[in-house]
């Protein structure tokens, strides 16, 4: 029998040709925790039941890797669909959005606690049966004919826009599904999950990255759930719930009107937030949110709307309150941790805000990131009662930042693009992918950063968000949803060529290839002329009149 030599994490061994990646990992690392979920070879993700044909070096993907978690989630969604088919035959299922470490899912059928328990029990039985996920390659017309016969018009319309002769379709338990991405070898790999009833749907709870063998505790997020629900309702009213709806608008030439309505909805939302701030007579407005949410543009647009309310807002940057580098706490790697709250001089911020609330003049600090020093030589500032102070920064929602200030004087805003546009009913669009797309375009346009540089920083950015922003999002008085359903179609022309140019030699090929596949579902939209000079997307593509010269 022909043999090949395989290297994994420095270990090398000969295997019979035909040995699957999962068998190779088990032989080299028996009982490894966390368990391998996939492999990568030359930057490409390979399922565990794939067998290398030549000598090679493989990398293990597990639940600590973003791509590993996506494979786990994708496979778990299939099991949920199988269970609903068995318990509630004919019920429509729509995978809506993430909620913490879970997925919110709408099932169009009466749901009782008993029914949800029955679905979860069926899921566990399907996993115990260790049913294989089998990949089939179908011709374009074959796939469309099948899903049309099943009454799944959402998939039919999506696939009609795909310019490929073949599709990879997965089968399990007699059900055929189209998921964009690899799957686990079988249902037996899915051990940790829980199904919770949350009207009007359910939450499919998955593990946290740090504890892959147990489902994470569910944390209620009422404000975020409300923001997602409002977005879903608006997209339903506008007739754009799946990508095929958006593509239809682009092909018909109706996208301009859709863009104008999206922009008007955002302006109305910002105006309503300004009204709340004015009614409360808040003195300090803290604005926070994850990377590439459009916070800076939002803050400037909010300032305009506050002026409509006869107020004269002032801007203050938390960046100027960084401590000198030698006073910043050290992280686990021994380097200064600039993302922790203790890196900011919170007592100084509190002292100066209290003085401003009393109508006193203060000299603002000015921090130099070039020298990592701070000097009290900024502009003097005095705030009258009609001058709320807008403060944008990573820690804006952390209660410890404002614990010394009168709560009635504080207003907190969380900004993030919380999209509910789906590829189809069973394939959601992740808000993190939308934000990454925004950041790639912005960094290239205005920071002269190649895509690979941004991709190299993204995991660290995400870890910081999970630690310092996401846990405090429910502390906000209001959430502003900066999502725009049309934006992937508009950003495609900026991002696609550079992403497609990243080849297998790059360590970021897996992410780049996934983003290319994501953008392939969208028709490009030539609608930039419909964006005003203060539109959120101008922060990323240019032409924003607040702080950038028009391109």
HELIX and SHEET records of a PDB file:
HELIX    1   1 UNK A   21  UNK A   28  1                                   8    
HELIX    2   2 UNK A   66  UNK A   87  1                                  22    
HELIX    3   3 UNK A  113  UNK A  128  1                                  16    
HELIX    4   4 UNK A  140  UNK A  149  1                                  10    
HELIX    5   5 UNK A  153  UNK A  160  1                                   8    
HELIX    6   6 UNK A  187  UNK A  189  5                                   3    
HELIX    7   7 UNK A  222  UNK A  237  1                                  16    
HELIX    8   8 UNK A  243  UNK A  252  1                                  10    
HELIX    9   9 UNK A  255  UNK A  280  1                                  26    
HELIX   10  10 UNK A  295  UNK A  308  1                                  14    
HELIX   11  11 UNK A  318  UNK A  321  5                                   4    
HELIX   12  12 UNK A  325  UNK A  327  5                                   3    
HELIX   13  13 UNK A  341  UNK A  343  5                                   3    
HELIX   14  14 UNK A  346  UNK A  357  1                                  12    
HELIX   15  15 UNK A  399  UNK A  401  5                                   3    
HELIX   16  16 UNK A  407  UNK A  409  5                                   3    
HELIX   17  17 UNK A  431  UNK A  446  1                                  16    
HELIX   18  18 UNK A  451  UNK A  468  1                                  18    
HELIX   19  19 UNK A  470  UNK A  475  5                                   6    
HELIX   20  20 UNK A  487  UNK A  500  1                                  14    
HELIX   21  21 UNK A  509  UNK A  519  1                                  11    
HELIX   22  22 UNK A  528  UNK A  530  5                                   3    
HELIX   23  23 UNK A  538  UNK A  541  1                                   4    
SHEET    1   A 5 UNK A  11  UNK A  16  0                                        
SHEET    2   A 5 UNK A   3  UNK A   8 -1                                        
SHEET    3   A 5 UNK A  56  UNK A  61  1                                        
SHEET    4   A 5 UNK A  38  UNK A  41 -1                                        
SHEET    5   A 5 UNK A  44  UNK A  46 -1                                        
SHEET    1   B 4 UNK A  93  UNK A  99  0                                        
SHEET    2   B 4 UNK A 102  UNK A 107 -1                                        
SHEET    3   B 4 UNK A 201  UNK A 205 -1                                        
SHEET    4   B 4 UNK A 194  UNK A 198 -1                                        
SHEET    1   C 3 UNK A 134  UNK A 139  0                                        
SHEET    2   C 3 UNK A 166  UNK A 172 -1                                        
SHEET    3   C 3 UNK A 175  UNK A 177 -1                                        
SHEET    1   D 5 UNK A 314  UNK A 317  0                                        
SHEET    2   D 5 UNK A 389  UNK A 392  1                                        
SHEET    3   D 5 UNK A 284  UNK A 288  1                                        
SHEET    4   D 5 UNK A 410  UNK A 416  1                                        
SHEET    5   D 5 UNK A 478  UNK A 481  1                                        
SHEET    1   E 2 UNK A 362  UNK A 363  0                                        
SHEET    2   E 2 UNK A 380  UNK A 381 -1                                        
SHEET    1   F 2 UNK A 366  UNK A 368  0                                        
SHEET    2   F 2 UNK A 373  UNK A 375 -1                                        
SHEET    1   G 2 UNK A 422  UNK A 424  0                                        
SHEET    2   G 2 UNK A 427  UNK A 428 -1                                        
END                                                                             
